[in-house]
């Protein structure tokens, strides 16, 4: 008890000292930060900081809860080389024994400034310790990986003046205001820590910028950094589709809440496919050949529309549980089905409206999404709302077992829910209104610079009722807490389509298989396997509980070796499924499990099964939803 009392006393003194530091910043003195990216190809970032300080106890913290990542993902494990100095002399520091992200120290008498240095060791490949941010030719700097700031402060009130040094000959892009460029060094204007962390930098040797709103304000740009010069070249058609995307968002919202916008697109096979939203930019990462490969473009067609939509939904309007005052406060993800789910819905719809997807590609995507969710047995024990509440756990969960555990299903399943809501509004108003009207009312208004306006579940329900009166509270609660059976397919049915299966490969599924190097036979045998030449080398990624494969004793992480006595390949497996439908012989699979080999026989004769949408004969609302709302950009 005595030690606990001492800790409380120390924290009180620390809080007082931090108030003094903040007061010094109020006089116009910002924290200076310099980041050196010249060793980015070696996966090392270097940072130095100068803090205004006064004598006494001081606690600095490393960002833990990162906006958009929805969890305590700050990569502190890879922070190294940490030193604190006053007048060039090291001072002692101690990590908090409960909060691993906090560092305590005593600022000596007479000090007015504290220097801090740290190095950040980038992960070599994606894993539980984070994702890589650099390659030999590209560097992405999320500022949160190289900053410290005073504990118990509001990040809006902490000011930084940052500078950056990049490898010789490289170019860069960021949403930050630039004060001065000298060779490979750049000085940025004074901004709050909130704005700094919300404005990543992308740099690279092979770099191109494309104007997406020529002659218009605010400016919109596509910035591309790639591992090769050819990969950084966008076609005129691709640029035109993104110009249309900008126009389509204007048609939806009628307002913008940024001063300019940059799509920061990193193209490399050594960066994890991902996207992270920011107010005035997005950090988008895709395979190197995205701009040259129709299959990759089809698979990732909704990446840029999704992250762009977040500028309104997630950055400007944000669930109250995610609108925290700093990066140490835990976030609550119960409304992620709005934050991410509505964004996922519009990411797919905007991909179609802007021309990146054809109407058929949109339908194939929706069929693929509806099918896997409809046959996901994990819903029998876990409702959709729980996947949102436990997002911080599920983001880092392994893929194996996901059909039974469930993953971050509030992305795709909410697409189906918001599609249904869209059709209810359209039907109830006889086509006079749609979900676009909800978006304009909820996210539009007057154009503003970046700011955060929190919202609650009740705000969502009330705004929906302003657009079209309905039992929206009951509608949403039922779909958030339901255990099935099956996924919410009412939106597909209302829009004139139904889910069906046949032996023709789903186009969306085929593109995904090529990009992610997997073979998906989950609707026939009941499993997904990594291809032989993939990085996971023939391992079973997941098995659907209750499927023929599961009943035969196949489990995730086993390695598929042979099919009917022949070394396996995707075509060999699919040929065996086709032959079994005619011959009625079982399919024989050889597997390797923990060094042991075994043969299992699957008595399945249903042939290949792939999902598609089939017209029901009712009015095609889906085509109306996906049609362009803005004039075609010339």
Buried (B, 14 or more C-beta within 10 A) or exposed (E): EEEEEEEEEEBEBBBEBBEBBBEBBEEEBBBBBBBBBBBBBEBBBBBBBBBBBBBBBBBBBBBBBBBBBBBBBBBBEBBEEBEBBBEEEEBEBEEBEEBBBBBBBBBBEEBEBBBBBBBBBBBEEBEEEBBBBBBEBBBBBBBBBBBBBBBBBEBBBBBBBBBBBBBEEBBBBBBBEEEEEEEBEBBBEBBBBBBBBBBBBBBBBBBBEBEBBEEEEEBBBBBBBBBBEEBBBBEEEBBBBBBBBBBBBBBBBBBBBBBBBBBBBBBBEBBBBBBBBBBBBBBBBBBBBBBBBEBBBBBBBBBBBBBBBBBBBBBBBBBBBBBBEBBBEEBBBBBBBBBBBBBBBBBBBBBBBBBBBBEEBBBBBBBBBBBBBBBBBBBEEBBBBBBBBBBBEBBEBEBBBBBBBBBBBBBBBBBBBBBBBBBBBBBBBEEEBBBBBBBBBBBBBEEEEBEBBEBEBEBBBBBBBEBBEBEBBEBBBEBBEBEBEEBBBBBBBBBBBBBEBEBEBBBBBBBBBBBBBBBBBBBBBBBBBBBBEBEBEBBBBBBBBEBBBBBBBBBBBBBBBBBBEEEBBBEEBBBBBEBBBEEEEBBBBBBBBEEEEEEBEBEBBBBBBBBBBBEBEEBBBBBBBBEBBBEEBE
